[in-house]
């Protein structure tokens, strides 16, 4: 990697070619007064590429195939038991969906409720200094989308505490002008500001978000550790996607969460990950039905599954710098950074790494294409990437887990496999096969309390239960849109139609996942690149915007002409903001665009030019 990280003060730092052995990670009860707060270097990456085909992913795929085809092979081996097994599994899936829905509703009710710092930590919280590293990657994404993400950071109450790191790839189209644009717009607007350029090291990395973010994190650490008061500052790390919008209170809530978990500096920071609720309502009402349904379901699954079952973070999440240093940040040879980060940190620390709810909403863009067929392709590609990434994480855990802590490791592994392999991948295929009537399988009639019904009819009961769970997802989406002040044009009839189509979309989701797992056996590691989810609609939108219909373009702050009622300028933030570098008229050949009149998060509008000199 030969890219430079350039700070707002003009200083440049090169990433070390090889880090010395790190200081061992501190236990939770280690007193900080007798040791440095942060180890000097991130854990060294001594890994390598393994065999392309002979991986534990083969075992994972085999288990998925066996589970998904239970109705077929069991009907041949034990036709008398098949009706009871099919009914039991179908009921189990319905109850799990209901469990996820109840958890999601409970977590959604906590949205906006900041945790309270324990009394022993009130004084520490008042005097604690924070620095927040924020990694914002960019490859083929339009500059307008990148600017919106950075704009949502600019509208935070205390931007002087932020260190945004814009992480470009060396192969980013129009790289120099994109660099000049973000520097002209945001340099000197934060406490610190870095731009990194990552070049792939083919011997140790694969192209994609993991290797790019890992490089940016190492660069950010090299920069921040030379800042005055580094060892006395509580440093957090936040990673996101380019099409991410942070709530204006995100980092205020993050600091409250940190203070709640770490009431005193006399002990090492708690190793945990804070996960905000993620909503895909960035023009979600303009997307096709299968994209909208998937986005709504994924928000519920994050609230009620990933967080409640302590599985893994997703897309946008935060954690103490100590955790990233102990784990060596992100493995650059894997494709899904959020899942692999959790697994890697568990194996590196030999600790249970809890996923804690951070009650501040964030907005992420759903998959997008330039036409209807490309919408289908992008949607399917994202599904394949998610499920292949979970299979890769299965392999990593089996290879690197050393049995500590035993109970937490075993329970996490069981829940992880049950969620990704059974519920999301095998579940839809199994349900579909179980619903097919086989001539040699007879479903008995069951009588209870004078009422008799065929066992096969129990599938309808399970479907009703699932519809109740999916209804919760749509209610959460309805409320979330209003909490964030997002204006969507969704007719009630369309909403009901999408709700009714939810089981169909999830079955297709499962079939695509099942296909991806089978394909992964034969393609091996070559099929695990992040490039398989590049959101081609972004690239096409940037190149062919004039040719696209309005329904296929993503709305940004540059295309919104009016300020919503009730919006206002963040005066508190302006009190701490330094003047930005002005865009001169002669710079138009070097920059792609200027700051918009407003940056938006739902109905909240922020004037980025207020306070400029």
N, C-alpha and C positions, 0 to 999 in steps of 0.2 A: 504494500500500500504506500503510494507516494504522494497522496493528496495532502494539502495543507489545511489546518484548522485556523481560521483567521478571526481573531477577537475584535471587539469594537474598538479597542485601544490600538489596533494595528499590529499587535504581537502575533507571532506565529509559533506553533508548536508541532513538532513531528512526533508521531507515535513511535515508541521504542520498538526496535525490530524484535527483541525478545525480552520479556519481563523476567527479572530475578524471582526466585521462589518467594511466594507471598507469606506474610505473617499469618499464622493460624487464626481462624475465625474465633471471636470471643464468645463465650457462653453468655446467656442472658444475665447471669448474676455476677459477671466479672466487673469489678469496680473500675470505672473510667479514670479515677484519680491515680491509678498505678500503671496505666497503659495508655497508648495513643488511641484516639477515638477511631481512626481509620487506618487500616493496613496500608502500607506504602504502595503496593502494586495489586492489580486484580489477579485473581488466581490464574496461573499460566494455563494456556490451552495446549495440552500435550496430546490431544486426540488426533485421529487420522481417519481417512476413508476406509471403511471395512469392505467386506465382500458385497458386491452389487446385488447379488441374488440370495445368497445363503444368509438370511437375516431372520430375526425373531418375528418380523412381519409376516413370514410364511405361516407361523403358528397362529398368529392373530387372524390372518385371512382364513385359515382352515377352520378355526373355531366359529368364525362368522358364517361360513358356508354350511357347516354342520347345524348350527342353530337356525339359520334361515330356512333350511330345507327339512326341518323336523316333520311337518305334515306329510311330506312325501315318503321319506325312508321309514318313518314310524308306521305309516299305514301299511307298508309291506311287511314289516317285522312284527307288529302287534296291532292289527286293525281294531281289535276290541278296546284297546287303551287309547287309541288315537282321538276319539271324540272328547274324552275327559282331559287329555293333555292339551288339545287345541283350545278347549274352553278355558282351562286354567291359565294358559299363557295369554290368551286374549283378555281375560279378566285382569291379569297382572299388568299388562300394558296400559289398560284403561285406568287402573288405580295409580300407576306411576305418573301418568299424565295429570291426573287429578291432584296428586301429591305436589307435582311441580307447580301447578296453577295456584294451589293454596299458599305455597312458599312465596311465589311471585307476588301475590296480592299482599301478603304480609310485609315483604321487603319494599314494595312500592309505597305502602303507607308510611314507611320510615323516610321517604324522600323529603329532603329539606330539614330533617331533624339532626342538627349537629350534635355529636357526642359531647358530653360534659367532662371537663378535666377533673380528675380526683383532687380532693382538697390538698393532698400532699404536693401536688404539682402546680398549684395555681401560681405561685411566685415564679417558678421555673418557666411556665408558659408565658408569663408576661415579659420576661427578659430574654427568652430564647431567640436566637438569630437563625433565620432560615435562608437557604438557597435551593432553588428548584431547577434542576436540569430537565429540559424538555426536548426530546428527540423527535424531529419532524422530518421524515424521509420524503424524498421526491425523485421520481424517475421519469415516467412519461406523462405525469399528471399536468394538466393545464396550470399555467401560472396563476390564474384567477382563483383556482381551488386552493393552491398553496397559500396565496395571500389571505384568503378567508380564514384558513387555519391559524396563521400567524396573527391575524386581526383579532381572533377570539382570545389569544394570549395577551394582546395589547389592552383589551378591555378589562383585564383583571384589576382588582383594587390596588395591588402592590406589584406592578410590573418590575420595579427595581429589584425584586427578589428572584426574578426569573433569569435563567440562562437558556434561551432557546438555541438549539443546534439544528440548523437546516442541513440535512444529510443528502447530498446529491451523489449520484453515480457518475463515474467518468464518462459513461456512454449516454448520459442524459441529453436528449436533443436540445439544441440551442443553449448549451450549458452556460456559456460566458454571459449571455444577456440575462438569463434567469438569475445568475449570481449577482449581477449588477443591479437588477431590479429589486431583489429582496434586501440587499445592502442599502440601496438608496432609500427604500421605504422604511426600514426597521432598525438600521444601525443607530445606536445611541438612544433607542426608545426603551431599552430594557437595562437591567443591571449589567448584563453582559450579553454578547451576541456572537455566535460562531457560525461559520459556513464550512462544511467539510466536503471533500470530494474523494470518493472511495473507488479504488481500482481493485478488481478481483485478483486474489491470489489463488490460482487454480489448483495448487497443491494442497491447500487447506480450507478452501471455501467453495460454496456454490453461489451462483448469482441469485440475488433476491434480497428481501427485506432483512433477513437474519444477519447476513454478513455486513450489509450496509449499516444497520443499526449498531451492530457490535463494534464496528470501526468507529462510528461516531461517539459511542459511549466511552471508548478508550481515549479518544481525542478530548472529549469533555472532561474526563477525569484528569488527564495531564494538565489541562488548563486550570481547573478549579482548585487543584491541590497546591497551586502556587499563589492562590489568592490569600490576602491577609486574614487571619482568624479562621482559616480552614478547619483546623482541628477542634475549634470551639463552636462551629456552625453545624446545625442540623441540616444535612443535605439530603434531598429526596430526588428520585429519578422518575420521570414520566415518559412513557413511549406512546406513540399514537400512529395513525395512518395519515396520509396527506389530506384525505377528505374527512377530517375530524373537526368538530366545533366544540370548544370547551365552554361550559357554563361560566358566566361572569364571576361566580363565587367559587369556582372549582378549587383554587389554591387556598382560599380562606378555609374551606371545608377540609381540605387535605391537612392543613396545619392543625385544625381542631382534632382531626382523627389521630394525627401523630402525637399531639399532646395527651390525648386520652390513653393511648397505648404506651406512652413513654413519659410518665409524670415527673420523672427525675432523671438527671444526667449522671447520677451515681452508678447507674447500671447500663450495660450495653443496650442498644436499640433492639426492640423486638423484631425478629425476622418474620415479616408478613408482607402481604400484597393487598393494596386497597383497590377495589374494583368499583368504578361508578356504573350506574345503570346506563346501558347503551341503547339508544333509540335510532332507528334507521330512517327517520322522518325528514331526510333531505330530499325533497321532491318525491317522497314515497307515493303520494297520491297520483303522480304522473306515470308511475311504473306499471307494467302489466300485472295481472292478478297474481301470477305465481311468485313474482318478485315481492309484491306487497305482502302477500300471505307469509312468505318465508321471513321477511323482515319483522313482522309483528310476532311471529312465533319465536324467532331467535331472541327478541327482547324479553319475552316471558321466560324462555329457557335459561337466559343469563340470570335473571332475577331469581328464578325458582330452582334452577339446576346448578349452574356453574358456581354461583355464590353459596347457595344453601348446602350443596353437597361438597363444597370445598374442593372442587375439581381443578380448575385452572382459570387464569385471567383471560380476557379477550380484547384484542385490538387496542384499547386505551386503558392503561392501568399505571399505578404508582407504587413505589416501594422505597425503603431507606437505602441510601448509597451503600451501607454496610452489607446488605444482602447481595447487591450486584457485585461488589468486590469479592466477597467470599465465593460466589458462584462463577466468577469470571465472566459476568454479563451473559451474552447470548451465544449459543453454539453456532458458528458460521457455516456448519455443514448440514444444517437442517432448514426446513422451509417454513415452518409455522413458529414464529418467535414467541408467541404468548404461551402456548402449551409447553414447548420445550424449555422455556425459562423456568416455569414452575418445577418441572421434573428435574432439571439440572440443579436448581437450588436445593431441592430436597436431598438429592444424592450428595451434593457438596457439603451441606451443613449437617447431615444426619439428623435433621429436625423436621417436624411437621410444619409446613409453611402455610398458615391459614390464609384463605381468601376472604377478606373483610369488606363488607358493604361500605362504600363511600357515598353518602346520600347527596350527590350532586349530579344531575343528568348531563350526559354528553350526547351529541348528535353525530352520526356517521352516515356516509353515503352508501346506499345499496348498490348492487351491481347495475351496470348501465351499458346499453348498446346503442348503435346508431340506427338500427331498425329492429323490427320485431324478432326476426330470426336470430340476429346477433344478441338480443336480450336473452333469448333462450340459451344460446351458446355460452354467454358470460355467466348466467345463473348456474348452468350445469358445471362449468369449469370451476366456479367457486366452491360448489358442493364437493367436487372431486378433490380439490386442494385441502379442504377442511378434513375430510375423512382420511386421506393419505397422510396428512400431518399427524392425526391422532394415532395412526398405525405406526408411524416413525417414532412417536413418543413412547409407544408401547415397547418398541425395540430398545430405545435408549434406557428406559427404566429397568428392563430386565438385565441389560448389560452393566449398568453402573450402580444399581442399588445394592447395598451391602448389609441389608437386614436391620438397619437402625434408622428410626425407632421401629420396632417390629410391628406393634399393633397399628400405628398410624399408617405405616407403609402398606401393610396388607389391606387395610380397610380402604385406603385411597385407591390402590390398584384394582380392587374389586368394583368400587363405584365407578372408576374411570372406564373399565371394560364394559360394565353394565350400561353406562350412559351412551358411550360412543359406538361400541361394537354391537350391543344388543338392541338398545332402544332406537338409535338413529339409523343404524345400518341394516341390521337383520330384522328389526321389528316390522317394518312395512311389508317386506317380502314375505315374512312368515305369516302375517295377517292375511295377505293376499292369497297365499297358497292354502291357508286354513279355510278360507271362504269358498274354495272350489269343491263342489260335491264330487266325491269319488264313489263309483258304483259299489266297490267292495267294502266301503266303510258305512256302517249304519249308526246313526245317532239315536240313542234311546230317548224315551220320554220319561220325564221326572215328575213325580207327583208330590206336592207339599201342601198341607192344609186344604185338601180337596181340590186343589188347582193343579192341572197337569199341563206341561209344556215340553216341546222338543228341545233337547240340549243344544241343537244347532241354532235355535232362536235366541240363545243367550248372547250371540254375537251382536244382535240389535241392541241389547241392553248395554253392552260394552261400548257400542258406538254412541249411544246417548250420553254416557258418562264422558266420553272423549269430547263430544260437542259442548258439554258444560265447561270442560277445561279450556277448550279453544275459545269459548265465549269470554272467559276471564281474560285471555290474551287481548281480545278486541276491546274489552272495557278498559284495560290498562292503557292500550294505545290511545283510546279516546280521551282518557284523563291526562295522559302524558303530553299530548298535543296541546291541551289547554294550559297545563302547567307551564310549558315552555313558550306559550304564545305563538305557536305555529299555525298559520292559516292553510288549511287543506280543503280541497273541493272534492268531497266524497259524499255522494248521495246515500241516504240510508238503505235504499234498495241494493246499491252496489256493495255496501258494507255487509249486508245480509248474504248476498251472493258469495262474497269472499269467505265469509264464515262457513257457509255450507260446502264450499269447495276445499276447505282446509284439509280434511282427511285425504282427499285425492292428491293434493299437492304434496303432502307428507309421504304418501305411498310412492309417488314418483321420485321424491327426494331420496327415499330409502333404496329404490331400484338403482338410481344413479350411483349412490354410495356403494351398493353391492357390486355394481359393475366396476367401479374404480378400484375396489379391493382386489377383485379377481385380476384385473389388468395389472395391478401393482406387483403381483406375484411374478408375472412374465417380463415386465419392463424393469423391475428392480428399482434401484436408487435413482436411475435416470428419470423416473416419473415423479420425483419428489421435489422438483424445482418450484420456486415461488412464481416463476414466470407464467405458470399455468393459471394464474389468477391476476392478469395484468389490467383488468377492467378496460378492454379495448375501446369502449365508448368514450373514455377520457381522451385517448390519443386521437381518435377520429373527430371528436368534438373540437379539439384544438386545431386540427388541420382543415376540417370541412364545416366549420360552424355555420357558414352562410348557406350550406346545402341541407342542413338538418331542420326537421320540424320542431316546433316549440316543445312538443312532448318529449323529445329525445335530448334536449339540452338541459344541463343542470343549472339551476338558478344560483347566482352568486351575488355578492354585494355590488358587483359592477353592473349587474343587470336589473337591480331593484332601483326604481326611479324615485320612489316616495318613501318617506319615513313613516312607519306605523304610528298610530295614535298612542300616546302614553310613553313614547321613547324619550330618553334623556341622555345627557352627557355625563359620564362618570367623573364628577368633580373631585372625588377623593383620590382617584388614580392620578389626575392631573397635578395634584399637589406634589407628587413624588417624581413626576416624569421630566426627563431631561429633553432639551430641544432635539429634534431629529435633523438629519441631514436633508436639506431642501433639495428638491428635484429642479435642476436648472433647465432652462429652455434648451440649452445646447446639448443636454444629455439624452434627448429623445431618441437618438440613434443607438444609444447604448442600453437603454432600459425598455422593457416591453410595455409597461403601463405605469400609471401613477396611482397614488392612493385613491380609493373611492371616497365619495362623500360620507358614507357611513359603513361601518361593519355591523353585522347583525347576528344575534343569537335569538331566533324566534322573533318576538316583538320588541326585544331589547335592541336599541340602536346606539352605536357609539361613534362619535365624531373623531376620526384619527388625526385630523388636522388641528384640532383645538389645542392651543398652547404652543404651537410652533412659532418660532421666531424667524 
